[in-house]
Amino acid sequence: MSSSSPEHLALLLILAVLPTLTHSLCRNFCGNMPVKYPFGIDDGCGAPQFSKMLNCTTDLFFQTPSGTYKVQSIDYDKKTMVIYDPSMSTCSILQPHHDFTMSDVQYAIIPPSPDTVFALLNCSIDSPVLNHYKSLCFNFSGHSCDELYGSCTAFRLFHLLSNTTPPCCFTGYNTVKYMSMDILDCSHYTSVYGIDGLKGVGPLDWLYGIKLSYSVPDTGCDLCAKSGGTCGFDVETEGMVCICSNTLNSTRVCAAGTVAGVTGESHAPSVPFIQTFVLLLVALYCLILNDDEVCL
């Protein structure tokens, strides 16, 4: 086994020490999608309640126990997020039935909005939503199963196969939360949002997807943002942290002094601390390399 050169050893030691004084900044974009508080795509970013819900690859995705769903939009003013289930059926394509489920925590803090409807399609006459639980089905802006099956190329197949109009059910998320598609005895589903604006609008022009609504926890994030920081949290204690730069973190605000009428104590390392650290690195270099030109 070959031994490392002194230069190589010095470099490894310096690289090992440097990360201990740095913290990675929170990314505020995933592709073209803005990522703001309370969401985060890096450890310790955003609010801890929403940790690990979003995943950024080439696009932004929302993760639940039943799968990964592309985020179509986030409205930070209205506090809504629209996601798309790639496994659901639409007017143009039929997909095998698929359950959409959220964790209990997700359902508590970012549930489907009241103006999101789940349409259960091609249901058996023995389906519980057509019998004992028929009260779970409701009128959706005056639309009917006939209209849905007649307007959509994909859904027209149900009409052709049975020569009748197969039962369907417009319902809310709670129905699919507590009863799987197998229990509901419906072969397909689709979801539509913004139903208040869809009266008189045909199925071809509906907004397909699932709109989620969330609330922002009041942790003093506004003060952090006004001081130039990014809201995050300690990954061990889940306490709120104001992330100020690559190397500096603060508990509430970034700069010492008064921000928006509130005094915040900065937890930034002082200039002498940084100077001392640099001198230690130089001393380490000299000790290993014994370089008279640099160290004298």
Residue, then its C-alpha position, 0 to 999 in steps of 0.5 A: m500500500s503506497s503512503s500519502s505524500p505530505e502535500h496530499l495529507a495536508l490537503l485532506l486535513i484541510l478539506a476535512v476541517l472546512p465543512t465543520l464551519t459551513h452550512s449549505l444554503c437552502r435551494n429556493f428553486c427546483g427547475n423553474m418552480p420556486v421553493k419557499y417557506p414552509f417548504g424545503i428540498d434540503d435538510g433543515c430547510g423550511a418548516p419541520q412539519f413539511s420536511k421530506m414531503l418534496n423531492c427535487t430531481t429535474d422537477l419538483f415532486f410531492q411524496t406520499p405513502s401511495g407514490t410520487y406526484k409532480v407539483q404543477s404549481i404552488d400559490y404562496d399567497k393563497k397557500t395552495m399546491v396543485i399536484y398531478d397523479p400520473s396514474m389517474s385517468t383523464c379524458s384522453i387516457l385510461q389508467p388502471h385504478h390506483d389509490f391516492t393516499m396521504s399520511d395522517v400528518q400530511y392530511a392534517i397540515i396539507p389536505p386536498s382543498p374543498d374545491t377538489v373532487f374525486a370522480l369514481l368511474n365505471c362503478s359496480i351496482d354493488s359499490p358501497v357509494l351507490n348503496h349504504y354510503k350513497s350520501l358520500c356522492f354529491n352534485f358537481s356543479g351540475h355535471s353528470c355521469d352521462e356528460l363525463y362518459g359522452s364527452c371524453t374519448a377515454f371514458r366513452l369506452f365504458h358506454l360502448l362496452s355496457n350499452t348503458t351509462p355505468p354508475c359514477c360518483f363525485t366525492g371528496y378525498n375522505t371517501v378514497k382515504y377510508m375506502s380503497m378503489d377495490i372496496l369502492d368497486c370502481s374501475h377508474y378514477t380522476s380528480v378535478y380542482g377549481i370546481d367553483g369555476l367549472k359550472g357550464v364547462g365541459p369535461l374536456d376543459w376541466l382542470y385535472g389534478i389535486k389541489l392541496s391547501y396548507s397553513v404556514p406555522d407562525t414561527g417568526c419567519d417573517l422577521c428572519a426573511k426581512s433580515g435577509g435570512t432563510c427560514g429553516f430548522d435544527v434537524e435534531t431539535e426541530g427548533m426554528v433557525c434563521i439561515c443567514s449565509n454559508t457559514l452563519n446561522s442565527t436563532r431568529v434574525c441575521a443581523a445583530g440589532t433591531v429588525a422590524g422592531v425586534t432585537g435579535e442576537s446574531h450567532a455569527p462567528s466573530v472576525p477574530f475567530i475566523q482569523t484564528f482559524v486561518l492561522l491554525l490552517v497555516a500552522l497545520y500546513c507548516l507542521i506537515l510540509n515544513d515549508d520555510e518560504v511560507c512559514l517564516 
